[in-house]
Amino acid sequence: MSDVDVLAERLKAALARLGRRSRRQTRGDLTAGQTSTLAAAAQLGPVRLGDLAAHEGVSAPTLSRVVAGLETLGLVARTPDPADGRASLISLTPEGEAELARLRGEHIAFFVSRIAALPPDQRAALEAALPAIEALAGPS
């Protein structure tokens, strides 16, 4: 196994653990899929279900069920697509925007507490590695 293979495995495992821990720290009843869909709908703006499904990497029927759950909670709304009356656009309600802001705040607070607990040399190493990590993640 090459050094790059080992680095890739360690990075993937560490990021997965960090993501799981971050998600466990947030309160609320939303699933990871609902949270991801809520964030994607906010990022993409009013968006067609098919485009949102493609962005999330799931089938349209699967995402339709997720969106239906978010609608029931009052976090998203469907409106007719002015360009195609057969389709609808998904957008966040004010309640959805508030919930997403709350979740993001909790996630940031989790990371702030974890980073603050690192010794100064590890914080500096994290800061130095951040451009490479951002390059790996690609454009948002």
Secondary structure by P-SEA (a helix, b strand, c coil): ccaaaaaaaaaaaaaaaaaaaaaaaccccccaaaaaaaaaaaaaccccaaaaaaaacccaaaaaaaaaaaaaacccccccccccccbbbbbbcaaaaaaaaaaaaaaaaaaaaaaaaccaaaaaaaaaaaaaaaaaaccc
